[in-house]
Amino acid sequence: MPSYLCILALFAYFSVTRVLGVTYSLSDNVVGNGFYDAFNWEAIDDPTHGRVKYVDQATSRSQNLTYASGDSFILRADFKTYLGNGGPGRQSVRILTKRTYTTHVAVFDVRHMPQGCGTWPAIWETAESNWPNGGEIDIVEGVNDQAPNAVALHTGSGCSMPPGRDQTGTNGQLDCNAAVNGNAGCGVRLSEQNSYGPPFNNNGGGWYAMERNNNFIKVWFWPRNSGSVPSDVRNGAQRVNTDGWGKPAAHFPNTQCNIAQHFAAHNIIINLTLCGDWAGNVYGQSGCPSTCVDYVNNNPSSFRDAYFDFAAMRVYQ
């Protein structure tokens, strides 16, 4: 074979290999009532000490704290009950996937996230029985309506991030060790104000996506009305190619963190707590009235908008 043909053949081979290397196939398409099949309900004491009482699936359905219709799945806190000072917290919901994932892409099509003083919603992944040494990935998280969204990793010791990374967000702490600085983790604050809370909801929500492999963990965000939403994300395609998704909002490379070592097989968790270790501790600096616990106890109607509305959750492997 002539040498120029050999060169062309090698170029074609490596080009195809590169594309195939970042193409993932749909393994879980969770829509509407499918959330009841894909997730377990955790009726547990809140590990972050929030003013909530997590309920089981039967209770969440009977109290309309979760319900599904068509392509909508709602997960919310109670907004009708006044709470006594010594009694249980406001009823809420915490769910985790029945399946676990290592190398994968997770896409969340979210129309609305919980908002209001005292709220602390999260979409995240972890290995609960091996925390923090099995790692934690916070995809959506924030408190007290304080935009923008905060993405973070939490690990055992020996995992940190370099300061210069190819991302649109802004670095926070670089050490991911949960034992450092009150479990702050290595975080990235997104550049878009409409990535969290009321600005997110007023814009009709958007899409979050997370890619995890042994080389990096990346998170993207696209607002609902953005012209840059990849077609495979917007349309819920059978396959996604993350190479076409542009610069991520947060990029966590393996250069100073052995991802395979620090991140075990993860469940995806969706929960809404109130007050607690983060929302409660910074409540006084958030412009919110009263104290966090008193506000949650005595203002049930203020939590009418404290709900998730998921159009879909799709996992690709």
N, C-alpha and C positions, 0 to 999 in steps of 0.2 A: 504494500500500500504506500502511495506517495506520502512524504513526510507531512505535507500540508493537510492531507486527509486524516492522518493520525492525530494531528493537533485539533482539527475540528471534531473528531470523534471523542477525544478526551474532554474537550470543552463541553460538548453536549452531555456527556456522561456526568460530569461534575455539576452541571446546571440542573439536570433532572434530579440528581441525588440531593442537591440542596433544597429543591422545592419539596421533594418527598419528605425530607427530614423535618419540615415544619408544617406538614399537613396532618390534621387530626380528624378522626371520624366520629360521628355522633354516637355516643353510647347511652345517654340518658336524656330524654326529652320530657321534661316535667312541666305540665301545664294544668291549670285548674284543679280538678279533683285528683290529678296525679300526685299532688303534694302529699295527700294522705297515704299513698302507697309507697312513696319514695323516702319518707321521713319517719323517724320515731319521735314521740313527744317526751320531753324530759320534765317530769313533775318533781323537781329537786329544789333544795335550798339554793338560792342564788349564790354562786361562788364569789361574786363581786359585791355581795352584801347590800344589794339594792332593796328598795321598798316595794318589792313585788312578791307575789305568790305564783310560781309557775304551776300550771294546771295540766292534767292529762288530756288526751285527745277527746275523750267523751265529754269532759267538762268544757273544753274549748269550743266544741261544736254546739253543745246545748246552750251555752251562754253567748254564742255568736262572736267569740273571740277569734275563731277561724271559720271561714266559709268560702266556698268556691262556686263560681258560675261561669260557664264557658271558658274563656282564656284568662280568667281573673282568680287569683287566690289571695285572700285577705288574712292577715295576721295582725292582731291588735291587743291593746290593753283595755281593761274595763274602763268605761267612762260614765258610770251611773251610780257607783257606790261611795258613800262617805265612810272613811276608815277611822276606827278608834285608835287612840295612841298606843295601846298595848296589844292590839290584835294583829292579824296577819296583814301583809302588804296587799297592794292592788293586784288583782288577778292579771296575769300576762302569760306569754307563751314562749317556750324555747324548744326548737326542734333541731334534730341532726339527722343526716342521711343514714340510711341503712347500709349503704355501700361506702367503702373507703377508696381513696385515690392517691396515687403517687404522681407519675408523669401524666399531666392532663391540662386541658383548658376548660375553665368554667365561665359561662356567659350568663349574666343576670339581666333580664329585661324588666326593669322596675318602673312602674308608673308613679308610685308614691311611697315615701318612707315616713316613719313616725316623726312628728314634730311636736314641739312644746317644751316649756321649761321643765327640767327634771328628766327629760327623756335621754336614753342612751341606747340607740338601736345599733345592731351590728350584723353584718354578713361576713363570716370568717371560716377558717379551717383550722383544725388541730387534731391531735391524738390525745383525748382527754385523760386516758390512763397513764400517759407518759409525758405530762406537761411539767416543765417547759422543754425537757430534753428531746421530745419528739417534735418540737417546733409549733409555731402558730403563725398564720397568715391572716392579717386583718385587711379585708378588701373594702368594706364600707364600715365606717365607725365615726362617731362624733357624739357630742353632748350638748344639751341646752340650746339647740338651734345654732350652734356656732360653726358657720361655714368657714373654709371649705372642708371637704372630706380628708380624713387622715388614714393613710395606708401604713401598715407597720408589720414588722416581723418580731417575734419573741422566741428566744432560744435559750439553751443552756450556755455555759461559758465557751468561748473560743470561736464565736461567729461575729464578724463585724463587716461594715461596708466602707468602700473607698469614698472619699468626698466628691470626686469628679465622676459623674455617671450620665449616660445618655438618656435623659428623661426630661419631661416638662415640669415636674413638681420640684419642690424645694426640700432639701435634706433637713432632717432634725438630728437627733442623736445618732451616732454611727455605730455604737456598740449594741448588738441585738440581745445581749445577755439580760434575762428577766430579773436577775438579782441586782442590776445596776439602776440607780436613780428611780427607785419605786416602780420597776417594771415598765419603764417608758418604752423600751424596745427601740429598734432602729426604724425611724419613721420618715415618711415623705408627705408633705402637705401639698395637695393638688393646687393648680393655678386657677382653676375655674370656681368661682363662687357658687355657681349653680350645680355643683357636684354634691351638695349636702343640704338637708333641712328645707326650710320654706322656699329658698330660691330654686332648689331642685324640683320641688313639688309644683311651684308656680309655672315651671317650664314643661310640665308633663313628664318629668322624670328623665330617664335615659338608660343607657347600657353600661354596665361594668363587666369587664372581662379580666381573668387572671390566667396566666400561663406559668406552669411549673414544670421544670425538668432539672436535670442534675447540673446544668450550666448556669441557670438563672431562674429568678422568679420575676415576672413582670405583671403590672396592672395597667389597664387602659380604662378611660372613661370617655363616653360620647354623649353630649346632651341630646335630648329628643329631637330638636330641630336642627341638629348639626348636619351640614352637607358632607362631612368627612366620615360618617358612619360607614364602615365597610359593608358591602352588600351581603357577605356571608353572615355577618352579625345581624344586620337588620332583618334578613329574611329567614333566619334560623336554618341555615343550610345544612345539608348532610355532612359536609366537610368544611373545615376552616383552615385557612393558611395565614398564620400570624405574621408572615413576612410582609403582607399587604396592609398591615394595620397602622403603620406609621410609628412615630416615636411614642413610647409608653409614658404614662403619667408617673409611674414609679418603676425603677429598675434596680434589682438586687442581684448582682453577679456573684459568682462563686470564687472570686479571686482571693477573698479573705474569709471565706465561709464554705466549708464542705457541705453542700446542700444535701447530698445523699446521706451524710452522717447526722446532720442536725434536724432533718425533716423526715418523719416516719410517714406511713400511710395515714391519710387524714380523712375525717368526716367533715362535711360542710355543715355549718351551724348557722341558724338564723334565730335571733332572739331580740327581745325588747325588755330591758330593765329600766328602773327608775331610781334616780339618786345613786347611792352606792359609792364605790371606791373612786370613780372618776367624776361622774356627773354631780354627785353630792359634794365632793371635795372642792370643786371649782364653782359651785353654784353661786356663791356670793360675788364672784367676779363676772357673772354672766348677764347682769342686768335684770335678773329675775326677782320676783317679789318674795317676801317672807323667808323662811328656811325651806330647804328642799323637801324634807319629810312633812312639814306642816302643809306645804303647798300640795303635795301629792295626797295627803289625807283629806284635805278639806275642799278641793276643787276638782271634783270628778269630771265636770263638763269641759274642763280645760284639756282633757285627753281625748276629746272627740276625734282629733286629727292625728292621734298617736297610732298609726297603722301602716303596715306595708301593703302594697298592692303589686303583686308579681304577675306580669304577663307570661313569663316563662323562666325556667332555669334549664340550661342545656350544658351538658358535660360531654367533652370530646376527649378521646384517648387515641 
